[in-house]
Amino acid sequence: MTPLSWFLIGAAALLAVFFLVFGRKKKDGLDIETSRAARTAKAGALGSRLSWRYLWAKTRALFAGEEKRKKILDETHLKSAEEVVRFMGNMKGAIMKVGQIVSFLSDDVPEQYRAVLKQLQTQSPPMSFDLARGVIEKELSTPLKTLFKDIDEKPLAAASIGQVHRAQLPDGKDVVIKIQYPGVDQAIRADLSNLNWMYAMMGMLNPGLDPKPLVQELKERIGEELDYRLEARNQETFVALYGGHPFIRVPKIVPSHSASRVLTQEFISGKNYDWLLKQPEAFRSQVSEVLYRFVFGSIARFRVFNGDPHPGNYLFHENGSVTFLDYGCIKYFPEGMLAGWKDLIRAHIEGDREKFRRHITELEFIQPGAKGTTEQFYDYFGYFYEPFSKDRLFAFTPEYNAKSLGLVFDRNHPEYGALIKELNMPPDFALVNRIQWGVYSIFAQLRASGNWHRIWREYYYDEPPTTELGRKSSTFRAAWKNERGIPPDASVWMEPGGIKWEKKAA
């Protein structure tokens, strides 16, 4: 396997080793250990098992034929992956999110790991319904039978922070209820208190990285996910921005049945990611354009994005539209930062190397005295911009995605190793990379093809759309502005308090 494979697997395993332990079994059936000391007490035992199992497998493989060797290693990967998944699934929180990301981030990760880790997207061990009932009734101060006409005791999905149940309101409206696991807030805070160690590890991989602002950014974003009232406000803002959109759907919130640890929203039926993977190539590419427009369009046009991109957060529909779920991790971009970022990319696409270097310095990707030449930095960043750098069809592939990840993490890269050591990750871009790698990984699995350059120019140069989806979106936005008395040429953006707008200067 490549160094990137071992980094991705090692990142998950090391985090599991450091954080995950055999928590005490609680009488309520939910196995979340909340104490930092307890979460690290037996980490050595897990680490030893994973390490010795692999070393023993490698030793056995030395004396085996090619076919037997592959079988030994495959079985070892699968057994270790299953063990890591059990820990991550039971411990929930920040650690489980690592497993979700690794499950689809790159085909460079062995299939045994990805197949098992995939369960963490929606199928982690759930809490008992009695425990879920207790959370609902405590948060909403009302008996369950009064709140809902009916509720399915079997969860639709169980994820890193909470699980989801289908229900009916007294008026018959179909809804889903997201219920936070008791104790997961304490577990996440315990995990986040150890993130300095994780970024120390990242710093060893990238010596030019300043870990402190990244730690703070991650703490703030993940910490926000624990407050469902904040998530409800975020989601209501997205509903206001995209409600009635021709191919982007956001479920409406039911405020009367929502609180800090309970979130109730309308039920929308849809297909899962496995269904999408089986669809024809043209349909997969169409859906990919929807994802691209929602994710990168929201960033470039509205200064915001939903920062938890994994297939479990999407519902797909036969008409090509997509329902976007989970608004707990939202990043609102400062106007100056986003303007500088746009200038940076435009300078690169236009071939203005000196201007490009000035922008990566101003945005603190590099220090003013960085030794790498302007041409080296220009070429290095060029690979990340390749999907939209030229007016052409571009198809995402696992090979492209693996190489782009390697260019970030491989400090021994034969061409860019020294350059990578000089690069820093500004805090405002920490979650940008998370969403870009996440979405690009999905595109690679879908083999998404399109003229991303033309779509990109809509958002960076205000050029007219060239695709059918672009024209539909443009028509929708014009009508949306007209209904609200917003001038057609006004800028619209999102802030924590809601939607803002101002007329563009002449």
Protein Blocks (a to p, Z undefined) as FASTA:
>chain_A
ZZklmmmmmmmmmmmmmmpccddddfkopacdfbfklmmmmmmmmmmmmmmmmmmmmmmm
mmpcfklmmmmmmmmmmmmmmmmmmmmmmngmmllmmmmmmmmmpmkbcfklmmmmmmmm
mmcccddfklmmmmmmmmnopafklmpmbdcfbdfbdcfkbccdddddfkopacdddddd
ehklmmmmmmmmmmmmmmmmmmmmmmmbcfklmmmmmmmmmmmmmmmklmmmmmmmmmmm
mgoiakbccddddfklgcfkbccddddddddfklmmmpcfklmmmmmmmmmmmmmmmmmm
nopacfbdcfklpccdfkopacdehjkbccdddfklmmmmmmmmmmmmnopaklmmmmmm
mnopacfklmbdfklmmmmmmmmmmmmmpgcdddddfklmmmmmmmmmmmkbfklmmmmm
mpccdfklmmmmmmmmmmmmmmmmnopacdfklmmmmmmnopacfbfklmmmmmmmmmmm
mmnopafkbccdddfkbccdddddZZ
